[in-house]
Amino acid sequence: MHFFNFDIKKAILIVFLLILPVFLMTLDRSKTEGNLIFRSFFFINSKIQSVYHSFTSSIHQTADTYLNLIHTKKQNRNLIVENKQLKSSLALMKETQKENERLKTILNFKETNKIKFTVAQVVGRDPISEYQLITVNRGRNHGIKKNMIVINEKGVIGYVFRLLDDFSQVILLTDPHAVIPAVIQRSRTHGIVEGSNKNVCKLKYLKRRDDVKIGDIIVTSKLNRLSVEGFPIGTVTDIKKQQYGLTQEITITPFINPSQLEEVFIVDKTSSR
């Protein structure tokens, strides 16, 4: 017979199953707590709820951690970009500050010196040439002439070696081919400064008895067409006298650093100090 056909026994069973939960709920708590069925049902239900709570908490925690991680990565990317922008701005500010300091130095130099000179910027260096040369952005069209002395606020750099319409090449005083008439400021003893290497020069043609000491300042002299007198070249840092020689070998450390040149002053050789 089909299950859904009416049967008094089945009807009684269905009513019993419907009434049983209500009956259990209406029992006295002290009686139901001791009931095996109630305790089993309560135990299983609590375990299910505990597992469900742990599972959902774990999902929420994992989701929160993932979202926080994404947010943190986004913040890190933004901070990296902002840091790069700040570094670029700081570098630009430092360069602007240096530029202002250089311009201030040029203005101060003009105000404190009555000599006539042309300001030029270093625009190139020649690492291949046999000479130690720098290229500046002033030339024949700016009134520059060959052999004009080139200086900065610290001292002599060299002199104009090659001349073009809008550019000039300056040979540095440390070049072995460079020759500059000079005088010891203290004793007024004359000699010739010649380049030796990238760091030092030599003061030559001094006699053994000529008065020169460590620390003496060497300046330009006016012995030929090259220069105006009195521009500082460097200081004496070493003196060697041969036992039987007639001369002495004098080493000079220049006041300028050739590798740090940016602006220079080209002196009109007809000017006077």
Phi and psi restraints in degrees (value plus and minus 20) as a CYANA .aco file:
   2 HIS   PHI     -85.8   -45.8
   2 HIS   PSI     128.3   168.3
   3 PHE   PHI     -81.5   -41.5
   3 PHE   PSI     -56.0   -16.0
   4 PHE   PHI    -104.3   -64.3
   4 PHE   PSI     -20.4    19.6
   5 ASN   PHI     -88.5   -48.5
   5 ASN   PSI     123.2   163.2
   6 PHE   PHI     -83.8   -43.8
   6 PHE   PSI     112.9   152.9
   7 ASP   PHI    -168.7  -128.7
   7 ASP   PSI     106.9   146.9
   8 ILE   PHI     -79.6   -39.6
   8 ILE   PSI     -54.6   -14.6
   9 LYS   PHI     -88.0   -48.0
   9 LYS   PSI     -61.4   -21.4
  10 LYS   PHI     -87.1   -47.1
  10 LYS   PSI     -58.3   -18.3
  11 ALA   PHI     -82.0   -42.0
  11 ALA   PSI     -62.5   -22.5
  12 ILE   PHI     -83.7   -43.7
  12 ILE   PSI     -59.7   -19.7
  13 LEU   PHI     -84.1   -44.1
  13 LEU   PSI     -61.5   -21.5
  14 ILE   PHI     -85.1   -45.1
  14 ILE   PSI     -64.6   -24.6
  15 VAL   PHI     -82.2   -42.2
  15 VAL   PSI     -59.8   -19.8
  16 PHE   PHI     -82.4   -42.4
  16 PHE   PSI     -63.4   -23.4
  17 LEU   PHI     -87.0   -47.0
  17 LEU   PSI     -51.4   -11.4
  18 LEU   PHI     -95.9   -55.9
  18 LEU   PSI     -56.6   -16.6
  19 ILE   PHI    -100.1   -60.1
  19 ILE   PSI     -48.7    -8.7
  20 LEU   PHI     -77.4   -37.4
  20 LEU   PSI     -68.6   -28.6
  21 PRO   PHI     -80.7   -40.7
  21 PRO   PSI     -58.7   -18.7
  22 VAL   PHI     -85.8   -45.8
  22 VAL   PSI     -58.5   -18.5
  23 PHE   PHI     -84.0   -44.0
  23 PHE   PSI     -63.6   -23.6
  24 LEU   PHI     -84.9   -44.9
  24 LEU   PSI     -55.3   -15.3
  25 MET   PHI     -91.8   -51.8
  25 MET   PSI     -48.8    -8.8
  26 THR   PHI    -107.6   -67.6
  26 THR   PSI     -27.0    13.0
  27 LEU   PHI     -85.4   -45.4
  27 LEU   PSI     133.8   173.8
  28 ASP   PHI     -78.4   -38.4
  28 ASP   PSI     116.7   156.7
  29 ARG   PHI     -77.4   -37.4
  29 ARG   PSI     -57.8   -17.8
  30 SER   PHI     -85.7   -45.7
  30 SER   PSI     -49.1    -9.1
  31 LYS   PHI    -101.1   -61.1
  31 LYS   PSI     -60.6   -20.6
  32 THR   PHI     -89.6   -49.6
  32 THR   PSI     -54.2   -14.2
  33 GLU   PHI     -83.4   -43.4
  33 GLU   PSI     -47.6    -7.6
  34 GLY   PHI    -109.6   -69.6
  34 GLY   PSI     -27.3    12.7
  35 ASN   PHI     -92.9   -52.9
  35 ASN   PSI     112.1   152.1
  36 LEU   PHI     -84.5   -44.5
  36 LEU   PSI     -61.7   -21.7
  37 ILE   PHI     -85.4   -45.4
  37 ILE   PSI     -64.5   -24.5
  38 PHE   PHI     -82.2   -42.2
  38 PHE   PSI     -64.6   -24.6
  39 ARG   PHI     -85.1   -45.1
  39 ARG   PSI     -58.7   -18.7
  40 SER   PHI     -85.1   -45.1
  40 SER   PSI     -65.1   -25.1
  41 PHE   PHI     -82.4   -42.4
  41 PHE   PSI     -64.1   -24.1
  42 PHE   PHI     -83.7   -43.7
  42 PHE   PSI     -60.6   -20.6
  43 PHE   PHI     -84.0   -44.0
  43 PHE   PSI     -67.8   -27.8
  44 ILE   PHI     -84.3   -44.3
  44 ILE   PSI     -61.9   -21.9
  45 ASN   PHI     -84.6   -44.6
  45 ASN   PSI     -61.7   -21.7
  46 SER   PHI     -85.8   -45.8
  46 SER   PSI     -58.7   -18.7
  47 LYS   PHI     -84.3   -44.3
  47 LYS   PSI     -63.1   -23.1
  48 ILE   PHI     -81.8   -41.8
  48 ILE   PSI     -64.3   -24.3
  49 GLN   PHI     -84.0   -44.0
  49 GLN   PSI     -58.5   -18.5
  50 SER   PHI     -84.3   -44.3
  50 SER   PSI     -65.2   -25.2
  51 VAL   PHI     -83.9   -43.9
  51 VAL   PSI     -61.8   -21.8
  52 TYR   PHI     -84.1   -44.1
  52 TYR   PSI     -61.6   -21.6
  53 HIS   PHI     -84.3   -44.3
  53 HIS   PSI     -63.4   -23.4
  54 SER   PHI     -83.7   -43.7
  54 SER   PSI     -61.0   -21.0
  55 PHE   PHI     -84.6   -44.6
  55 PHE   PSI     -68.2   -28.2
  56 THR   PHI     -86.5   -46.5
  56 THR   PSI     -57.6   -17.6
  57 SER   PHI     -83.4   -43.4
  57 SER   PSI     -61.0   -21.0
  58 SER   PHI     -83.6   -43.6
  58 SER   PSI     -60.6   -20.6
  59 ILE   PHI     -84.4   -44.4
  59 ILE   PSI     -65.5   -25.5
  60 HIS   PHI     -81.7   -41.7
  60 HIS   PSI     -62.6   -22.6
  61 GLN   PHI     -84.7   -44.7
  61 GLN   PSI     -62.9   -22.9
  62 THR   PHI     -83.2   -43.2
  62 THR   PSI     -63.0   -23.0
  63 ALA   PHI     -83.7   -43.7
  63 ALA   PSI     -63.8   -23.8
  64 ASP   PHI     -82.2   -42.2
  64 ASP   PSI     -63.1   -23.1
  65 THR   PHI     -81.7   -41.7
  65 THR   PSI     -62.9   -22.9
  66 TYR   PHI     -84.4   -44.4
  66 TYR   PSI     -64.7   -24.7
  67 LEU   PHI     -85.1   -45.1
  67 LEU   PSI     -60.1   -20.1
  68 ASN   PHI     -84.0   -44.0
  68 ASN   PSI     -58.3   -18.3
  69 LEU   PHI     -85.0   -45.0
  69 LEU   PSI     -63.2   -23.2
  70 ILE   PHI     -82.4   -42.4
  70 ILE   PSI     -63.2   -23.2
  71 HIS   PHI     -83.7   -43.7
  71 HIS   PSI     -61.0   -21.0
  72 THR   PHI     -84.7   -44.7
  72 THR   PSI     -62.6   -22.6
  73 LYS   PHI     -83.0   -43.0
  73 LYS   PSI     -60.3   -20.3
  74 LYS   PHI     -84.3   -44.3
  74 LYS   PSI     -62.7   -22.7
  75 GLN   PHI     -82.0   -42.0
  75 GLN   PSI     -61.1   -21.1
  76 ASN   PHI     -82.2   -42.2
  76 ASN   PSI     -62.6   -22.6
  77 ARG   PHI     -82.7   -42.7
  77 ARG   PSI     -62.1   -22.1
  78 ASN   PHI     -84.7   -44.7
  78 ASN   PSI     -60.0   -20.0
  79 LEU   PHI     -87.1   -47.1
  79 LEU   PSI     -57.5   -17.5
  80 ILE   PHI     -83.7   -43.7
  80 ILE   PSI     -65.2   -25.2
  81 VAL   PHI     -82.3   -42.3
  81 VAL   PSI     -65.1   -25.1
  82 GLU   PHI     -83.3   -43.3
  82 GLU   PSI     -58.7   -18.7
  83 ASN   PHI     -84.0   -44.0
  83 ASN   PSI     -61.9   -21.9
  84 LYS   PHI     -84.0   -44.0
  84 LYS   PSI     -61.1   -21.1
  85 GLN   PHI     -84.0   -44.0
  85 GLN   PSI     -61.1   -21.1
  86 LEU   PHI     -85.6   -45.6
  86 LEU   PSI     -60.2   -20.2
  87 LYS   PHI     -83.4   -43.4
  87 LYS   PSI     -61.5   -21.5
  88 SER   PHI     -83.9   -43.9
  88 SER   PSI     -63.1   -23.1
  89 SER   PHI     -83.7   -43.7
  89 SER   PSI     -60.7   -20.7
  90 LEU   PHI     -85.2   -45.2
  90 LEU   PSI     -62.9   -22.9
  91 ALA   PHI     -82.3   -42.3
  91 ALA   PSI     -60.5   -20.5
  92 LEU   PHI     -85.1   -45.1
  92 LEU   PSI     -60.2   -20.2
  93 MET   PHI     -84.5   -44.5
  93 MET   PSI     -62.0   -22.0
  94 LYS   PHI     -83.7   -43.7
  94 LYS   PSI     -61.6   -21.6
  95 GLU   PHI     -85.9   -45.9
  95 GLU   PSI     -59.7   -19.7
  96 THR   PHI     -83.8   -43.8
  96 THR   PSI     -60.1   -20.1
  97 GLN   PHI     -83.0   -43.0
  97 GLN   PSI     -63.8   -23.8
  98 LYS   PHI     -83.3   -43.3
  98 LYS   PSI     -60.9   -20.9
  99 GLU   PHI     -82.6   -42.6
  99 GLU   PSI     -62.1   -22.1
 100 ASN   PHI     -83.9   -43.9
 100 ASN   PSI     -58.9   -18.9
 101 GLU   PHI     -84.4   -44.4
 101 GLU   PSI     -60.4   -20.4
 102 ARG   PHI     -85.5   -45.5
 102 ARG   PSI     -63.0   -23.0
 103 LEU   PHI     -83.6   -43.6
 103 LEU   PSI     -58.8   -18.8
 104 LYS   PHI     -83.6   -43.6
 104 LYS   PSI     -59.8   -19.8
 105 THR   PHI     -83.4   -43.4
 105 THR   PSI     -61.5   -21.5
 106 ILE   PHI     -82.9   -42.9
 106 ILE   PSI     -64.7   -24.7
 107 LEU   PHI     -83.1   -43.1
 107 LEU   PSI     -63.6   -23.6
 108 ASN   PHI     -82.9   -42.9
 108 ASN   PSI     -59.0   -19.0
 109 PHE   PHI     -84.8   -44.8
 109 PHE   PSI     -60.6   -20.6
 110 LYS   PHI     -84.3   -44.3
 110 LYS   PSI     -59.6   -19.6
 111 GLU   PHI     -91.9   -51.9
 111 GLU   PSI     -52.7   -12.7
 112 THR   PHI    -114.6   -74.6
 112 THR   PSI     -25.8    14.2
 113 ASN   PHI    -144.8  -104.8
 113 ASN   PSI     112.1   152.1
 114 LYS   PHI    -112.2   -72.2
 114 LYS   PSI     -14.4    25.6
 115 ILE   PHI     -94.7   -54.7
 115 ILE   PSI     138.2   178.2
 116 LYS   PHI    -116.7   -76.7
 116 LYS   PSI     105.7   145.7
 117 PHE   PHI    -170.3  -130.3
 117 PHE   PSI     144.0   184.0
 118 THR   PHI    -134.3   -94.3
 118 THR   PSI     109.8   149.8
 119 VAL   PHI    -101.7   -61.7
 119 VAL   PSI     113.6   153.6
 120 ALA   PHI    -157.7  -117.7
 120 ALA   PSI     132.6   172.6
 121 GLN   PHI    -124.3   -84.3
 121 GLN   PSI     122.7   162.7
 122 VAL   PHI     -96.5   -56.5
 122 VAL   PSI     100.9   140.9
 123 VAL   PHI    -135.6   -95.6
 123 VAL   PSI     -22.7    17.3
 124 GLY   PHI    -191.5  -151.5
 124 GLY   PSI     139.2   179.2
 125 ARG   PHI    -154.2  -114.2
 125 ARG   PSI     128.2   168.2
 126 ASP   PHI    -130.1   -90.1
 126 ASP   PSI      77.2   117.2
 127 PRO   PHI     -99.5   -59.5
 127 PRO   PSI     -29.9    10.1
 128 ILE   PHI    -116.2   -76.2
 128 ILE   PSI     -53.4   -13.4
 129 SER   PHI     -79.6   -39.6
 129 SER   PSI     135.2   175.2
 130 GLU   PHI     -93.5   -53.5
 130 GLU   PSI     -30.8     9.2
 131 TYR   PHI    -122.7   -82.7
 131 TYR   PSI     135.4   175.4
 132 GLN   PHI    -109.9   -69.9
 132 GLN   PSI      81.3   121.3
 133 LEU   PHI    -144.7  -104.7
 133 LEU   PSI     127.7   167.7
 134 ILE   PHI    -144.3  -104.3
 134 ILE   PSI     130.2   170.2
 135 THR   PHI    -127.5   -87.5
 135 THR   PSI     112.4   152.4
 136 VAL   PHI    -138.8   -98.8
 136 VAL   PSI     138.0   178.0
 137 ASN   PHI    -111.1   -71.1
 137 ASN   PSI      19.9    59.9
 138 ARG   PHI    -157.3  -117.3
 138 ARG   PSI     120.6   160.6
 139 GLY   PHI    -167.3  -127.3
 139 GLY   PSI    -170.1  -130.1
 140 ARG   PHI     -79.0   -39.0
 140 ARG   PSI     -57.5   -17.5
 141 ASN   PHI     -88.8   -48.8
 141 ASN   PSI     -33.1     6.9
 142 HIS   PHI    -124.9   -84.9
 142 HIS   PSI      -8.4    31.6
 143 GLY   PHI      66.2   106.2
 143 GLY   PSI      -9.2    30.8
 144 ILE   PHI     -99.7   -59.7
 144 ILE   PSI     121.3   161.3
 145 LYS   PHI    -146.3  -106.3
 145 LYS   PSI     137.0   177.0
 146 LYS   PHI     -83.9   -43.9
 146 LYS   PSI     124.4   164.4
 147 ASN   PHI      56.8    96.8
 147 ASN   PSI     -14.5    25.5
 148 MET   PHI     -85.2   -45.2
 148 MET   PSI     117.3   157.3
 149 ILE   PHI     -89.4   -49.4
 149 ILE   PSI     120.2   160.2
 150 VAL   PHI    -137.8   -97.8
 150 VAL   PSI     109.1   149.1
 151 ILE   PHI    -154.7  -114.7
 151 ILE   PSI     153.7   193.7
 152 ASN   PHI    -155.6  -115.6
 152 ASN   PSI    -188.0  -148.0
 153 GLU   PHI     -87.7   -47.7
 153 GLU   PSI     -34.3     5.7
 154 LYS   PHI    -114.8   -74.8
 154 LYS   PSI     -51.6   -11.6
 155 GLY   PHI     145.2   185.2
 155 GLY   PSI    -184.9  -144.9
 156 VAL   PHI     -93.8   -53.8
 156 VAL   PSI     116.0   156.0
 157 ILE   PHI    -121.4   -81.4
 157 ILE   PSI     -61.9   -21.9
 158 GLY   PHI     145.9   185.9
 158 GLY   PSI    -165.2  -125.2
 159 TYR   PHI    -171.9  -131.9
 159 TYR   PSI     141.5   181.5
 160 VAL   PHI     -85.8   -45.8
 160 VAL   PSI     103.9   143.9
 161 PHE   PHI    -126.2   -86.2
 161 PHE   PSI     -64.8   -24.8
 162 ARG   PHI    -148.3  -108.3
 162 ARG   PSI     124.7   164.7
 163 LEU   PHI    -146.1  -106.1
 163 LEU   PSI     110.4   150.4
 164 LEU   PHI    -143.3  -103.3
 164 LEU   PSI     159.0   199.0
 165 ASP   PHI     -83.9   -43.9
 165 ASP   PSI     -67.9   -27.9
 166 ASP   PHI    -137.0   -97.0
 166 ASP   PSI     -20.3    19.7
 167 PHE   PHI    -159.7  -119.7
 167 PHE   PSI     139.5   179.5
 168 SER   PHI    -158.2  -118.2
 168 SER   PSI     130.7   170.7
 169 GLN   PHI    -127.3   -87.3
 169 GLN   PSI     109.5   149.5
 170 VAL   PHI    -128.8   -88.8
 170 VAL   PSI     106.5   146.5
 171 ILE   PHI    -106.2   -66.2
 171 ILE   PSI     110.2   150.2
 172 LEU   PHI     -95.9   -55.9
 172 LEU   PSI     129.0   169.0
 173 LEU   PHI     -85.6   -45.6
 173 LEU   PSI     -37.0     3.0
 174 THR   PHI    -104.6   -64.6
 174 THR   PSI     -26.5    13.5
 175 ASP   PHI     -90.0   -50.0
 175 ASP   PSI     115.4   155.4
 176 PRO   PHI     -79.5   -39.5
 176 PRO   PSI     -39.7     0.3
 177 HIS   PHI    -107.5   -67.5
 177 HIS   PSI     -32.0     8.0
 178 ALA   PHI     -98.4   -58.4
 178 ALA   PSI     117.6   157.6
 179 VAL   PHI    -155.5  -115.5
 179 VAL   PSI     103.1   143.1
 180 ILE   PHI    -153.5  -113.5
 180 ILE   PSI     103.3   143.3
 181 PRO   PHI     -82.4   -42.4
 181 PRO   PSI     118.2   158.2
 182 ALA   PHI    -165.1  -125.1
 182 ALA   PSI     148.2   188.2
 183 VAL   PHI    -166.3  -126.3
 183 VAL   PSI     124.0   164.0
 184 ILE   PHI     -95.8   -55.8
 184 ILE   PSI     100.5   140.5
 185 GLN   PHI     -80.3   -40.3
 185 GLN   PSI     -57.8   -17.8
 186 ARG   PHI     -95.8   -55.8
 186 ARG   PSI     -70.2   -30.2
 187 SER   PHI    -117.7   -77.7
 187 SER   PSI     -27.8    12.2
 188 ARG   PHI      41.6    81.6
 188 ARG   PSI       6.9    46.9
 189 THR   PHI    -103.3   -63.3
 189 THR   PSI     110.4   150.4
 190 HIS   PHI    -114.0   -74.0
 190 HIS   PSI     130.4   170.4
 191 GLY   PHI    -182.3  -142.3
 191 GLY   PSI    -187.9  -147.9
 192 ILE   PHI    -145.2  -105.2
 192 ILE   PSI     106.6   146.6
 193 VAL   PHI    -108.4   -68.4
 193 VAL   PSI     105.6   145.6
 194 GLU   PHI    -143.8  -103.8
 194 GLU   PSI     123.5   163.5
 195 GLY   PHI     -85.7   -45.7
 195 GLY   PSI     129.5   169.5
 196 SER   PHI    -141.5  -101.5
 196 SER   PSI     -71.7   -31.7
 197 ASN   PHI    -174.9  -134.9
 197 ASN   PSI    -185.6  -145.6
 198 LYS   PHI     -90.9   -50.9
 198 LYS   PSI     -30.3     9.7
 199 ASN   PHI    -136.4   -96.4
 199 ASN   PSI     -46.8    -6.8
 200 VAL   PHI    -156.4  -116.4
 200 VAL   PSI     147.2   187.2
 201 CYS   PHI    -148.2  -108.2
 201 CYS   PSI     153.1   193.1
 202 LYS   PHI    -141.9  -101.9
 202 LYS   PSI     118.9   158.9
 203 LEU   PHI    -119.6   -79.6
 203 LEU   PSI      93.9   133.9
 204 LYS   PHI    -132.4   -92.4
 204 LYS   PSI     147.4   187.4
 205 TYR   PHI      48.9    88.9
 205 TYR   PSI      11.6    51.6
 206 LEU   PHI    -117.8   -77.8
 206 LEU   PSI     118.3   158.3
 207 LYS   PHI     -95.9   -55.9
 207 LYS   PSI     142.0   182.0
 208 ARG   PHI     -80.4   -40.4
 208 ARG   PSI     -53.3   -13.3
 209 ARG   PHI    -110.4   -70.4
 209 ARG   PSI     -22.8    17.2
 210 ASP   PHI     -84.4   -44.4
 210 ASP   PSI     124.6   164.6
 211 ASP   PHI    -102.7   -62.7
 211 ASP   PSI      89.7   129.7
 212 VAL   PHI    -167.7  -127.7
 212 VAL   PSI     119.4   159.4
 213 LYS   PHI    -153.5  -113.5
 213 LYS   PSI     137.9   177.9
 214 ILE   PHI     -80.0   -40.0
 214 ILE   PSI     111.6   151.6
 215 GLY   PHI      76.5   116.5
 215 GLY   PSI     -29.8    10.2
 216 ASP   PHI     -81.0   -41.0
 216 ASP   PSI     123.4   163.4
 217 ILE   PHI    -113.4   -73.4
 217 ILE   PSI     113.0   153.0
 218 ILE   PHI    -125.4   -85.4
 218 ILE   PSI     111.4   151.4
 219 VAL   PHI    -147.7  -107.7
 219 VAL   PSI     146.7   186.7
 220 THR   PHI     -90.7   -50.7
 220 THR   PSI     128.7   168.7
 221 SER   PHI    -134.3   -94.3
 221 SER   PSI     158.0   198.0
 222 LYS   PHI    -136.7   -96.7
 222 LYS   PSI      23.2    63.2
 223 LEU   PHI    -101.7   -61.7
 223 LEU   PSI     -39.2     0.8
 224 ASN   PHI    -164.9  -124.9
 224 ASN   PSI    -187.1  -147.1
 225 ARG   PHI     -91.2   -51.2
 225 ARG   PSI     -29.0    11.0
 226 LEU   PHI     -84.6   -44.6
 226 LEU   PSI     -69.1   -29.1
 227 SER   PHI    -159.7  -119.7
 227 SER   PSI     148.0   188.0
 228 VAL   PHI    -112.5   -72.5
 228 VAL   PSI     125.2   165.2
 229 GLU   PHI    -101.4   -61.4
 229 GLU   PSI     137.8   177.8
 230 GLY   PHI      74.0   114.0
 230 GLY   PSI     -20.2    19.8
 231 PHE   PHI     -98.8   -58.8
 231 PHE   PSI     111.5   151.5
 232 PRO   PHI     -88.0   -48.0
 232 PRO   PSI     116.7   156.7
 233 ILE   PHI    -125.7   -85.7
 233 ILE   PSI     -71.4   -31.4
 234 GLY   PHI     157.9   197.9
 234 GLY   PSI    -188.8  -148.8
 235 THR   PHI    -140.4  -100.4
 235 THR   PSI     131.2   171.2
 236 VAL   PHI     -94.8   -54.8
 236 VAL   PSI     103.7   143.7
 237 THR   PHI    -137.0   -97.0
 237 THR   PSI     -29.0    11.0
 238 ASP   PHI    -179.4  -139.4
 238 ASP   PSI     120.5   160.5
 239 ILE   PHI    -153.1  -113.1
 239 ILE   PSI     107.2   147.2
 240 LYS   PHI    -145.3  -105.3
 240 LYS   PSI     104.4   144.4
 241 LYS   PHI    -134.0   -94.0
 241 LYS   PSI     101.8   141.8
 242 GLN   PHI     -91.7   -51.7
 242 GLN   PSI     128.2   168.2
 243 GLN   PHI     -82.2   -42.2
 243 GLN   PSI     -58.3   -18.3
 244 TYR   PHI    -136.9   -96.9
 244 TYR   PSI     -15.9    24.1
 245 GLY   PHI     -99.5   -59.5
 245 GLY   PSI     145.4   185.4
 246 LEU   PHI    -118.2   -78.2
 246 LEU   PSI     -30.6     9.4
 247 THR   PHI    -142.0  -102.0
 247 THR   PSI     157.3   197.3
 248 GLN   PHI    -152.6  -112.6
 248 GLN   PSI     127.3   167.3
 249 GLU   PHI    -119.0   -79.0
 249 GLU   PSI     100.1   140.1
 250 ILE   PHI    -139.3   -99.3
 250 ILE   PSI     107.6   147.6
 251 THR   PHI    -121.3   -81.3
 251 THR   PSI     115.6   155.6
 252 ILE   PHI    -139.7   -99.7
 252 ILE   PSI     113.7   153.7
 253 THR   PHI    -120.1   -80.1
 253 THR   PSI      98.4   138.4
 254 PRO   PHI     -84.4   -44.4
 254 PRO   PSI     136.4   176.4
 255 PHE   PHI     -95.6   -55.6
 255 PHE   PSI     -46.0    -6.0
 256 ILE   PHI    -116.0   -76.0
 256 ILE   PSI     136.6   176.6
 257 ASN   PHI    -129.7   -89.7
 257 ASN   PSI      87.7   127.7
 258 PRO   PHI     -78.8   -38.8
 258 PRO   PSI     -45.8    -5.8
 259 SER   PHI    -101.7   -61.7
 259 SER   PSI     -25.4    14.6
 260 GLN   PHI    -137.5   -97.5
 260 GLN   PSI       6.0    46.0
 261 LEU   PHI    -106.9   -66.9
 261 LEU   PSI     113.5   153.5
 262 GLU   PHI    -147.8  -107.8
 262 GLU   PSI     -69.5   -29.5
 263 GLU   PHI    -136.7   -96.7
 263 GLU   PSI     125.0   165.0
 264 VAL   PHI    -155.0  -115.0
 264 VAL   PSI     143.7   183.7
 265 PHE   PHI    -138.4   -98.4
 265 PHE   PSI     101.0   141.0
 266 ILE   PHI    -114.7   -74.7
 266 ILE   PSI      96.0   136.0
 267 VAL   PHI    -107.3   -67.3
 267 VAL   PSI     113.3   153.3
 268 ASP   PHI     -89.2   -49.2
 268 ASP   PSI      98.0   138.0
 269 LYS   PHI     -88.4   -48.4
 269 LYS   PSI     -32.3     7.7
 270 THR   PHI    -107.9   -67.9
 270 THR   PSI     -24.1    15.9
 271 SER   PHI     -97.3   -57.3
 271 SER   PSI     145.4   185.4
 272 SER   PHI    -152.7  -112.7
 272 SER   PSI     130.9   170.9
